[in-house]
Amino acid sequence: MGRKEEDRIEFGDIRLANTLFGVQSSNIRQIAQKTRTKIHAKGSALSIQGDEFGVPLAKRVLEELYALLKKGYPLYPGDIDFAMRILSSNRSARLEDIFLDTVYISSRKRVITPKSLNQKRYIDAIRDYDIVIGIGPAGTGKTYLAMAMAVAALTKQEVDRIVLTRPAIEAGEKLGFLPGDIFEKVNPYLRPLYDALHDMMDFDKASKLVERGTIEVAPLAFMRGRTLNDSFVILDEAQNTAPEQMKMFLTRLGYHSKAVITGDITQVDLPEEKESGLIQAQTVLKGVKGIEFVYFTERDVVRHPLVQEIIKAYERAEKNIRLVKSR
């Protein structure tokens, strides 16, 4: 148990302080619980009691969130948890550098920003490199942020079109049992990309751009033989590409284009004897200038807090299985 400490903060703007404290002090309670402190509010002032680790962390979280509010940032319910994760893991991190980096404002007027240090590194990499490979568990924002960056680039006329693609696992070779034409057969594989797109843009506007071909959503098999100039290309679920498919995709990139490749190397659905193109790419492309790898962990998960714990539990189980097999 650390040494007992007490500190006090006074905020100048009572309106912003009330926003920071949350409805019925819900934000204060959340911060107190996470830092194992006791926080008492009186007007726009707070007193914090706890140990030598919890008090400084709680104070820093509160001060940095207040600074964000002063700059007009709309504090979302999940931001308290994101702020705690960032500041508890990196003492030099500044929330303003992360949360105020607006990637895109969606059709619902929701500001899309990074929510972790790795997400910030990811969007910076997309700005600075022509090919970015994001690897990590589900829920870490790999595809969603790439989509936001793509729509922002199209809106600013930095690219002429967006191409969104995924491997259909069998790449169309064993989908004959499904009803309908080829589009209807592969559409279930592409549905998550449409969902993310419609979260960014008004449905009618997105539909018109898809009809015109300005935004193209297609299975990876349809990329063969093409050259993609002036495009922002996203390859999702890349862990399910074969090495030859990964090479084919990477060599489609034309002039004035960007490619973002995302995947989770712990969730490969290929047959056991088949190597993942994404796993191989980590070795083959290591050190190639102009290509940047960004790795995410369970700390970057932006879904329900339980998702973090689920990922950790599976990682522990998989580690135990590997240990048993190695004996």
Secondary structure, 3 states (H helix, E strand, C coil): CCCEEEEEEECCCHHHHHHHHCHHHHHHHHHHHHHCCEEEEECCEEEEEEECCHHHHHHHHHHHHHHHHHCCCCCCCCHHHHHHHHHHHCCCCCHHHHHCCCCEECCCCCEECCCCHHHHHHHHHHHHCCEEEEECCCCCCHHHHHHHHHHHHHHCCCCCEEEEEECCCCCCCCCCCCCCCHHHHHHHHHHHHHHHHHHHCCHHHHHHHHHHCCEEEEEHHHHCCCCECCEEEEECCHHHCCHHHHHHHHCCECCCCEEEEEECCCCCCCCCCCCCHHHHHHHHCCCCCCEEEEECCHHHCCCCHHHHHHHHHHHHHHHHHHHHHHC
